[in-house]
C-alpha cells in the first residue's frame, strides 16, 4: 500500500489543521491506520490510531484535541487537530499496519508548524 499525506502547514497556536492520507495499491479495510509525528531531535511517536473496526487510540499529549477518522470507501484516513500548541510542531506521518502480520507502511510525511 502507498500512502500520500497532505494538509500540513503553518498555523498559530490555538488554531486547527486537518491532515489527510490517501492510500493506493490496497484497500485500507485490512489495515490499522495511524498518524505518528517526529520533531527535530526526537524519536517518532504515536499520535493516534484507528482500527479496522473503528476503535481509536490517542496519545495522552493530544487526547481531547485531535480526532482520527477513516473512510474505507475513499481509502483515506484523516486527523483533525484543534487547539494546536507549539509543541505539536513536527513532521506528521501516516501509517498503515497490516492486521495479520503487523507490517507497517509509511507515507512521506507532512510538516506541521505551530507558531506561538
MIZA-566160 format. One line per 3 residues: number of its first residue (from 1); their letters; for each residue y negated, x, z negated of C-alpha. Coordinates in steps of 0.05 Angstrom, whole numbers, padded with zeros to 5 digits. Example, Ala and Ser with C-alpha at 12.3 -4.5 7.8 and 13.67 -1.06 7.14 Angstrom:
<pts>
1> as> 00090 00246 -00156 | 00021 00273 -00143 $
</pts>
This chain:
<pts>
1> xxx> 00000 00000 00000 | -00070 00025 00017 | -00129 00006 -00028 $
4> xxx> -00202 00003 -00009 | -00252 -00005 -00065 | -00324 -00025 -00058 $
7> xxx> -00382 -00054 -00097 | -00405 00005 -00138 | -00478 00024 -00143 $
10> xxx> -00537 00038 -00188 | -00555 -00014 -00239 | -00598 -00017 -00301 $
13> xxx> -00568 -00024 -00370 | -00552 -00097 -00383 | -00541 -00111 -00311 $
16> xxx> -00478 -00133 -00274 | -00435 -00108 -00218 | -00374 -00136 -00182 $
19> xxx> -00323 -00087 -00156 | -00274 -00108 -00103 | -00210 -00076 -00079 $
22> xxx> -00176 -00098 -00015 | -00104 -00079 -00005 | -00067 -00069 00061 $
25> xxx> 00003 -00050 00081 | 00037 -00092 00029 | 00027 -00156 -00010 $
28> xxx> -00003 -00145 -00079 | 00041 -00201 -00104 | 00092 -00149 -00125 $
31> xxx> 00042 -00103 -00158 | 00007 -00098 -00225 | -00065 -00087 -00204 $
34> xxx> -00116 -00050 -00244 | -00181 -00013 -00250 | -00189 00056 -00280 $
37> xxx> -00250 00099 -00287 | -00266 00172 -00293 | -00331 00201 -00318 $
40> xxx> -00350 00273 -00306 | -00311 00319 -00351 | -00267 00263 -00376 $
43> xxx> -00197 00240 -00360 | -00184 00178 -00320 | -00179 00119 -00367 $
46> xxx> -00156 00048 -00362 | -00209 -00006 -00354 | -00167 -00068 -00340 $
49> xxx> -00101 -00091 -00310 | -00075 -00157 -00286 | -00002 -00171 -00279 $
52> xxx> 00035 -00207 -00224 | 00034 -00269 -00268 | -00040 -00263 -00283 $
55> xxx> -00034 -00233 -00352 | -00093 -00188 -00366 | -00105 -00127 -00408 $
58> xxx> -00172 -00095 -00423 | -00194 -00030 -00455 | -00228 -00041 -00522 $
61> xxx> -00291 -00008 -00496 | -00301 -00062 -00443 | -00269 -00123 -00475 $
64> xxx> -00315 -00183 -00472 | -00358 -00151 -00417 | -00311 -00147 -00358 $
67> xxx> -00265 -00196 -00323 | -00209 -00176 -00276 | -00182 -00225 -00226 $
70> xxx> -00135 -00225 -00168 | -00128 -00265 -00104 | -00059 -00254 -00075 $
73> xxx> -00076 -00296 -00014 | -00133 -00249 00003 | -00094 -00188 -00022 $
76> xxx> -00151 -00167 -00066 | -00170 -00154 -00138 | -00239 -00157 -00168 $
79> xxx> -00274 -00131 -00230 | -00335 -00167 -00255 | -00375 -00124 -00303 $
82> xxx> -00431 -00153 -00345 | -00476 -00123 -00398 | -00467 -00055 -00368 $
85> xxx> -00482 00006 -00411 | -00499 00078 -00391 | -00431 00098 -00418 $
88> xxx> -00398 00055 -00365 | -00422 00106 -00313 | -00361 00133 -00277 $
91> xxx> -00322 00132 -00213 | -00280 00069 -00214 | -00212 00069 -00182 $
94> xxx> -00170 00011 -00160 | -00096 00018 -00174 | -00032 -00017 -00155 $
97> xxx> 00032 -00006 -00195 | 00095 -00027 -00161 | 00130 -00071 -00210 $
100> xxx> 00202 -00049 -00201 | 00194 00027 -00201 | 00125 00038 -00232 $
103> xxx> 00099 00078 -00173 | 00023 00080 -00173 | -00022 00076 -00113 $
106> xxx> -00096 00092 -00117 | -00158 00074 -00079 | -00212 00124 -00063 $
109> xxx> -00260 00106 -00119 | -00328 00075 -00122 | -00386 00103 -00162 $
112> xxx> -00419 00061 -00216 | -00482 00089 -00247 | -00517 00053 -00304 $
115> xx> -00587 00076 -00320 | -00617 00068 -00389 $
</pts>
